[in-house]
Amino acid sequence: MPLTPEERQSFLAEPHIGALSVSAGPERGPLTVPIWYQYHPGGELWLLTGPESEKMRRIRAAGRFSLMVQRVQPTVRYVSVEGPVTGVEAVPDARHREMVERYLPPEQVEGYLAYAAAELGEHIMVRMRPERWLSADLG
């Protein structure tokens, strides 16, 4: 059964691991990778990635991407969104912290931020405006 607009936005706002998909060209299926993301109901979805990563090169070429999130308990539920990229910019420290705090326990946040600064290199923030939604709760 499809979710209402409020249910699907609320579900997308939960800290699921997303499956990002973006066109990989006419001779290939889409590039699909797991990713952390952030979303607040009614707003844009955003994620962080390396500026020269494969996914970023594909996002730049396509100008849009899809993200799907799901759960299996207590019922199978999913939300998929697709839309255009609305911005690519440097990641403010506060946004990086927000993303890490969304996914990691408080005692791991500082260690991860230090690791990311020392080992992961530059990241950028990619914003997307959800235009098309698919959703269902199969329970």
Secondary structure, DSSP 4 states (H G I P E B T S, - for coil): -PPPHHHHHHHHHS-PPEEEEE---TTS--EEEEE--EE-TTS-EEEEE-TTSHHHHHHHHHSEEEEEEEE-SSS-EEEEEEEEEEEEEE--HHHHHHHHHHHS-HHHHHHHHHHIIIII---EEEEE---EEEEEE--
